[in-house]
């Protein structure tokens, strides 16, 4: 009996042994930094005298002071509005293109399926910094090949990095890089649908458009929700694209997005406490929006009951 009990114990603990490496990495590189950032957001530096000598600068409890400073910063709300406008452009455009391409590939309208899937997915493999530099030089009229091409027709290349056009310039990079990943996720879900459903629909006289709208899209709704959540999180955390384009444009400020404000506070102003408070606010906003959206549509999409 002891041997049987020991065997059952080992079997019961086997799943946790497989999960242990992932849980350890999650705790070390995700959970611990979040906890530490929350701790720093409640602290501040107290300077005594001239701030010289040992013990002149001490870390003390600050309460919610850093959060008040962060939220009342005149640069914070404009950065939130810019990210909101950016998300309203990127998310529907990227997911719409990904769904359209996935449906076309699944319908078999292209005979070069593997090549098409690889070509659409390839931009996702390009790092965001490299993609931003690539598009940045394509945007600049003086070095862009589009300027020479338009010059043949007597037209001049617009400076999209100036004025309000910079928002669309940054959004274009995100759409170019993220459409392929979302397309693969949606296409994989489409390939898992039994073909018998399509055959029965065609026998009933349904067209390809009706099959796509009434059968395919409702079935892959969970995948669409997942890609939307991923896109929403990426939107709230946009940083690499505007940060890389900043030297190429006078329109992009150091606080163009909330994460750029965090970078400025932490590494330019050396105010890690205010930066930590803003980071926690961004993390909470990400959690609330993601969880709220899943709560709103999850029961219907995943066939769950209250």
C-alpha positions as CSV (number, residue, x, y, z in Angstrom):
1,X,0.0,0.0,0.0
2,X,2.7,2.6,0.7
3,X,4.2,1.9,-2.7
4,X,0.8,2.5,-4.4
5,X,0.3,5.7,-2.4
6,X,3.8,7.0,-3.4
7,X,3.1,6.2,-7.0
8,X,-0.2,8.1,-6.9
9,X,1.5,11.1,-5.3
10,X,4.2,11.2,-8.0
11,X,1.5,11.0,-10.7
12,X,-0.5,13.8,-9.1
13,X,2.6,16.0,-8.9
14,X,3.8,15.3,-12.4
15,X,1.8,18.2,-14.0
16,X,3.2,20.6,-11.6
17,X,6.7,19.5,-12.3
18,X,6.2,20.2,-16.0
19,X,4.7,23.6,-15.1
20,X,7.5,24.5,-12.7
21,X,10.0,26.0,-15.2
22,X,7.3,28.2,-16.7
23,X,6.0,29.3,-13.3
24,X,9.5,30.1,-12.1
25,X,10.3,32.2,-15.2
26,X,6.9,33.9,-14.8
27,X,7.5,34.7,-11.2
28,X,11.1,36.0,-11.8
29,X,10.6,38.0,-15.0
30,X,7.0,39.1,-14.8
31,X,5.4,38.9,-11.4
32,X,8.5,40.1,-9.5
33,X,9.1,43.2,-11.6
34,X,5.4,44.2,-11.3
35,X,5.5,43.8,-7.5
36,X,8.7,45.8,-7.4
37,X,7.3,48.6,-9.6
38,X,4.2,48.8,-7.3
39,X,6.6,49.1,-4.3
40,X,8.6,51.9,-6.0
41,X,5.4,53.7,-6.9
42,X,4.7,54.2,-3.2
43,X,8.1,55.5,-2.3
44,X,10.0,58.8,-2.8
45,X,13.5,60.3,-2.1
46,X,13.8,62.7,0.9
47,X,16.7,65.0,0.6
48,X,18.3,66.4,3.8
49,X,20.3,69.6,3.7
50,X,22.2,70.1,0.4
51,X,21.8,66.5,-0.5
52,X,25.5,65.8,0.0
53,X,27.1,63.1,2.1
54,X,26.0,59.8,3.4
55,X,22.4,59.6,4.5
56,X,21.5,62.9,2.8
57,X,19.2,61.2,0.4
58,X,16.9,58.6,1.9
59,X,13.9,56.6,0.5
60,X,10.7,57.2,2.4
61,X,7.0,56.3,2.2
62,X,5.1,58.5,-0.3
63,X,1.7,56.9,-0.4
64,X,-0.3,57.9,-3.5
65,X,1.7,61.1,-4.1
66,X,3.4,59.6,-7.2
67,X,0.1,58.5,-8.7
68,X,-1.3,62.0,-8.1
69,X,1.7,63.6,-9.8
70,X,1.6,61.1,-12.7
71,X,-2.1,61.5,-13.4
72,X,-2.0,65.3,-13.1
73,X,1.0,65.6,-15.4
74,X,-0.1,67.8,-18.4
75,X,1.6,65.4,-20.8
76,X,-0.2,62.3,-19.5
77,X,-3.8,62.7,-20.8
78,X,-2.7,63.9,-24.3
79,X,-0.5,60.7,-24.6
80,X,-3.6,58.6,-23.6
81,X,-5.7,60.3,-26.3
82,X,-3.0,59.7,-28.9
83,X,-2.9,56.0,-28.0
84,X,-6.7,55.8,-28.1
85,X,-6.7,57.4,-31.6
86,X,-3.9,55.1,-32.7
87,X,-5.8,52.0,-31.4
88,X,-9.0,53.1,-33.3
89,X,-7.0,53.0,-36.5
90,X,-4.8,50.0,-35.9
91,X,-7.0,47.4,-34.3
92,X,-10.0,47.4,-36.7
93,X,-7.7,47.8,-39.8
94,X,-5.3,45.1,-38.8
95,X,-7.9,42.5,-37.7
96,X,-10.1,43.3,-40.7
97,X,-7.2,42.7,-43.1
98,X,-6.2,39.6,-41.2
99,X,-9.7,38.1,-41.4
100,X,-10.1,39.0,-45.1
101,X,-6.8,37.4,-46.0
102,X,-7.5,34.3,-43.9
103,X,-10.9,33.8,-45.5
104,X,-9.5,34.2,-49.0
105,X,-6.7,31.7,-48.3
106,X,-9.2,29.3,-46.7
107,X,-11.6,29.6,-49.7
108,X,-8.8,28.4,-52.0
109,X,-8.9,31.4,-54.2
110,X,-5.2,31.5,-54.5
111,X,-3.1,28.7,-55.9
112,X,0.0,29.8,-54.0
113,X,-1.3,29.2,-50.5
114,X,2.1,28.5,-48.8
115,X,3.8,31.4,-50.5
116,X,1.0,33.7,-49.7
117,X,0.8,32.7,-46.1
118,X,4.6,33.1,-45.7
119,X,4.6,36.5,-47.5
120,X,1.8,37.8,-45.3
121,X,3.4,36.5,-42.1
122,X,7.0,37.6,-42.9
123,X,6.6,41.2,-41.7
124,X,5.8,39.9,-38.3
125,X,9.2,38.3,-38.1
126,X,10.9,41.7,-38.6
127,X,11.7,43.4,-35.2
128,X,9.7,46.5,-34.5
129,X,12.8,48.7,-34.3
130,X,14.0,47.5,-37.7
131,X,10.6,47.9,-39.3
132,X,10.3,51.4,-37.9
133,X,13.7,52.4,-39.3
134,X,12.7,50.8,-42.7
135,X,9.5,52.7,-42.9
136,X,11.0,55.8,-41.4
137,X,13.4,56.2,-44.4
138,X,10.6,55.4,-46.8
139,X,8.6,58.2,-45.2
140,X,11.4,60.8,-45.5
141,X,10.9,62.7,-48.8
142,X,14.6,63.3,-49.3
143,X,15.6,59.6,-49.2
144,X,12.4,57.8,-50.1
145,X,12.3,56.0,-53.4
146,X,8.6,57.0,-53.6
147,X,9.7,60.6,-54.1
148,X,11.6,59.7,-57.3
149,X,8.6,57.6,-58.5
150,X,6.1,60.4,-57.9
151,X,8.5,62.9,-59.5
152,X,8.1,61.1,-62.8
153,X,4.5,62.1,-62.7
154,X,5.3,65.6,-61.6
155,X,4.2,65.0,-58.0
156,X,6.0,65.5,-54.7
157,X,6.1,63.0,-51.9
158,X,4.2,64.2,-48.8
159,X,6.0,64.5,-45.5
160,X,3.9,62.1,-43.5
161,X,6.1,62.5,-40.4
162,X,4.9,66.1,-40.0
163,X,1.7,67.2,-38.5
164,X,-1.2,64.9,-37.9
165,X,0.1,62.5,-40.5
166,X,2.6,61.0,-38.1
167,X,-0.3,59.1,-36.3
168,X,-1.1,57.3,-39.5
169,X,2.6,56.7,-40.2
170,X,3.1,55.0,-36.9
171,X,-0.2,53.1,-37.3
172,X,0.9,51.8,-40.7
173,X,4.0,50.2,-39.2
174,X,1.9,48.4,-36.7
175,X,-0.6,47.2,-39.3
176,X,2.2,46.0,-41.6
177,X,3.9,44.1,-38.9
178,X,0.9,42.6,-37.0
179,X,-1.5,41.6,-39.7
180,X,0.4,38.4,-40.6
181,X,0.4,37.0,-37.0
182,X,-3.3,37.6,-36.6
183,X,-4.0,36.1,-40.1
184,X,-2.1,32.9,-39.1
185,X,-4.2,32.6,-35.9
186,X,-7.5,33.1,-37.7
187,X,-6.5,30.9,-40.7
188,X,-5.5,28.0,-38.3
189,X,-9.0,28.3,-36.7
190,X,-10.6,28.2,-40.1
191,X,-8.7,25.1,-41.1
192,X,-10.1,23.3,-38.0
193,X,-13.7,23.7,-39.1
194,X,-15.1,20.4,-40.5
195,X,-15.5,20.5,-44.2
196,X,-18.9,18.7,-43.9
197,X,-20.4,22.0,-42.7
198,X,-19.4,23.8,-46.0
199,X,-20.6,20.9,-48.1
200,X,-24.0,20.9,-46.5
201,X,-24.3,24.6,-46.8
202,X,-23.4,24.4,-50.6
203,X,-26.1,21.7,-51.0
204,X,-28.6,24.1,-49.5
205,X,-27.5,26.8,-52.1
206,X,-25.3,29.0,-49.9
207,X,-22.8,31.1,-51.6
208,X,-19.2,31.6,-50.5
209,X,-20.0,34.9,-48.9
210,X,-22.9,33.4,-47.0
211,X,-20.7,30.5,-45.8
212,X,-18.1,32.9,-44.6
213,X,-20.5,35.2,-42.8
214,X,-22.9,32.7,-41.3
215,X,-20.7,29.7,-40.7
216,X,-17.0,30.5,-40.6
217,X,-17.0,33.8,-38.7
218,X,-19.3,32.7,-35.9
219,X,-17.3,29.5,-35.4
220,X,-14.0,31.3,-35.2
221,X,-15.3,34.0,-32.9
222,X,-13.1,32.9,-30.0
223,X,-10.0,33.3,-32.2
224,X,-11.2,36.7,-33.2
225,X,-11.7,37.7,-29.6
226,X,-8.2,36.4,-28.7
227,X,-6.6,38.4,-31.5
228,X,-8.5,41.5,-30.5
229,X,-7.3,41.2,-26.9
230,X,-3.7,40.7,-28.1
231,X,-4.0,43.7,-30.3
232,X,-5.5,45.8,-27.5
233,X,-2.6,45.0,-25.2
234,X,-0.1,45.8,-27.9
235,X,-1.8,49.1,-28.6
236,X,-1.7,50.2,-24.9
237,X,2.0,49.2,-24.9
238,X,3.1,50.9,-28.1
239,X,6.6,52.2,-27.7
240,X,9.2,51.0,-30.2
241,X,7.7,52.5,-33.3
242,X,7.3,56.2,-32.2
243,X,10.5,56.0,-30.2
244,X,12.4,54.9,-33.3
245,X,10.8,57.5,-35.5
246,X,11.3,60.3,-33.0
247,X,14.7,61.4,-34.3
248,X,13.2,61.6,-37.8
249,X,10.3,63.8,-36.9
250,X,9.8,67.0,-34.8
251,X,6.1,66.0,-34.3
252,X,6.8,63.1,-31.9
253,X,7.6,64.3,-28.4
254,X,9.2,62.5,-25.6
255,X,5.7,61.8,-24.1
256,X,4.0,60.9,-27.3
257,X,2.7,57.7,-25.7
258,X,2.3,56.8,-22.0
259,X,5.2,54.3,-22.2
260,X,7.4,57.0,-23.7
261,X,6.5,59.2,-20.7
262,X,7.6,56.4,-18.4
263,X,10.9,56.2,-20.3
264,X,11.4,60.0,-20.0
265,X,10.7,60.1,-16.3
266,X,12.9,57.1,-15.5
267,X,15.9,57.7,-17.7
268,X,15.9,61.4,-18.5
269,X,14.6,62.9,-15.3
270,X,15.9,60.1,-13.1
271,X,12.5,59.9,-11.4
272,X,11.9,56.2,-11.2
273,X,9.2,56.6,-8.6
274,X,6.9,58.6,-10.8
275,X,7.8,56.3,-13.7
276,X,6.8,53.3,-11.6
277,X,3.5,54.9,-10.8
278,X,2.7,55.5,-14.4
279,X,3.7,51.9,-15.3
280,X,1.3,50.6,-12.7
281,X,-1.5,52.8,-14.1
282,X,-0.8,51.4,-17.6
283,X,-0.7,47.8,-16.3
284,X,-4.0,48.3,-14.4
285,X,-5.6,49.9,-17.5
286,X,-4.5,47.0,-19.6
287,X,-5.9,44.5,-17.2
288,X,-9.2,46.3,-16.8
289,X,-9.8,46.8,-20.5
290,X,-8.7,43.2,-21.4
291,X,-10.7,41.5,-18.6
292,X,-13.7,43.8,-19.1
293,X,-13.8,43.0,-22.8
294,X,-13.5,39.2,-22.1
295,X,-16.2,39.5,-19.5
296,X,-18.4,41.3,-21.9
297,X,-18.2,38.9,-24.8
298,X,-16.6,35.8,-23.3
299,X,-19.8,34.0,-22.2
300,X,-21.4,34.3,-25.6
301,X,-18.2,33.5,-27.6
302,X,-17.1,30.5,-25.5
303,X,-20.6,29.1,-24.8
304,X,-20.3,29.7,-21.1
305,X,-23.1,30.1,-18.7
306,X,-23.4,32.6,-15.9
